[in-house]
Every structure is written in C-alpha cells, then in structure tokens.
Amino acid sequence: KNEVEQSPQNLTAQEGEFITINCSYSVGISALHWLQQHPGGGIVSLFMLSSGKKKHGRLIATINIQEKHSSLHITASHPRDSAVYICAVPYSTNTGKLIFGQGTTLQVKP
Amino acid sequence: EPEVTQTPSHQVTQMGQEVILRCVPISNHLYFYWYRQILGQKVEFLVSFYNNEISEKSEIFDDQFSVERPDGSNFTLKIRSTKLEDSAMYFCASQLRTEAFFGQGTRLTVV
C-alpha cells in the first residue's frame, strides 16, 4: 500500500515569491497527480506525470521516480494561487484508485 | 477539453433521507471512482466501478451506499439513509488508463 506525505502542510508567501511544495510516496507508481482545491472545495487537476517535468504557465511539476518524490513549483506567485494543493498516487501497482496526500494550504499575500 | 460533471453542486438533506449524487464521466473512459472528503481531512477512496460492476470498495462503502451506471452515461452514488457523518464533499473521477479526471464535487450536508 502506498503512503503519501506532503510538505509543508501550510505555506504563506508574498506575491511574486517562488513556491515549492513537495510530495513523497513509498511504492513505485505509474503516474502522480497534482491537484488544486479552491476554498469552495472543487478539485482541479493540474498535472499528471510519470517522469521528468511538465510546465503549464507559471506551474512546474517534476518527478524523480527513483527517489519517489515529486515537487510542484509556482513561479511569480499571485494571490489567486491561494488554494490547497494535493498530490495523489495510485494505491498500489495494480489498481487505478488513488491515495491522496493531506494537502498543502498555500496563502499568497499581496 | 473533456470534463467530468457532477450534480448537484450542493445538497442539503435531512438525516435518514436518501440522496443520489450524479456524475457524467468522460464518454470513452472505462474506470469510474467515487471519493469523498470530510471537512479538514484527506480525500479518501469509496468505490471503483468497471465493466458495469463494482471492482473495489473501501470499508466506508457499507450497505448504505450503492453505485449504478443506469443508462451507460450517468454514474450515480446513492446513500440510502444519510447520517450526520456522511456530510462531506463527494468527488467522481473517471479514467481511461492512468490519468484521472475529476468532477468539481458535490457538497453534501446532512442536518
């Protein structure tokens, strides 16, 4: 069974700062998801990645399969980036069901 | 871009009432999931559905819960007799292979 740990749990940044959120997992996986959850509760999928790096606008996600670690970076952070960021991985190697990290609550102050 | 849609976005119900949460997954996807998130807690797995039957379910998914895909498009989660502790955000997800697509969720409040 996979275990997922995110750090930090809470993060406060000033607008414009570079932000990094980390995710570690215990069992080798086919893919890792980064999700964003806004105060209303809805989930938006940001990235699904299985190797290397993906970029979308100011968001960058990287994954190191050997080290079982992924990072989500936000460049030039903005108050609208304030949200909970969640990483999710497959529960095990032979199922598609996901296990979720506890989330990182990000607040970006103007 | 294809998307998963859930209705309603918010449902308030009295304890003991039945609720049905609806999801329209992406049409060519094969695997469907319900997850829930109690306020302040992690998102947790409820049930997976493949080939018109439940493929896996969690301990939470007891006899009060059921899932159906009645017409080949909608995917529903029914809670027969709601309890206060069923209050949560419920998310539907669909997958073709490894990438999961999530609906925006239904916030269920049991009073």
Boltz contact constraints between the chains, C-beta under 6 A:
constraints:
  - contact:
      token1: [A, 30]
      token2: [B, 98]
      max_distance: 6.0
  - contact:
      token1: [A, 31]
      token2: [B, 98]
      max_distance: 6.0
  - contact:
      token1: [A, 41]
      token2: [B, 89]
      max_distance: 6.0
  - contact:
      token1: [A, 41]
      token2: [B, 105]
      max_distance: 6.0
  - contact:
      token1: [A, 41]
      token2: [B, 107]
      max_distance: 6.0
  - contact:
      token1: [A, 42]
      token2: [B, 104]
      max_distance: 6.0
  - contact:
      token1: [A, 42]
      token2: [B, 105]
      max_distance: 6.0
  - contact:
      token1: [A, 43]
      token2: [B, 91]
      max_distance: 6.0
  - contact:
      token1: [A, 43]
      token2: [B, 102]
      max_distance: 6.0
  - contact:
      token1: [A, 45]
      token2: [B, 102]
      max_distance: 6.0
  - contact:
      token1: [A, 48]
      token2: [B, 99]
      max_distance: 6.0
  - contact:
      token1: [A, 96]
      token2: [B, 31]
      max_distance: 6.0
  - contact:
      token1: [A, 96]
      token2: [B, 95]
      max_distance: 6.0
  - contact:
      token1: [A, 97]
      token2: [B, 45]
      max_distance: 6.0
  - contact:
      token1: [A, 97]
      token2: [B, 48]
      max_distance: 6.0
  - contact:
      token1: [A, 100]
      token2: [B, 42]
      max_distance: 6.0
  - contact:
      token1: [A, 100]
      token2: [B, 43]
      max_distance: 6.0
  - contact:
      token1: [A, 102]
      token2: [B, 42]
      max_distance: 6.0
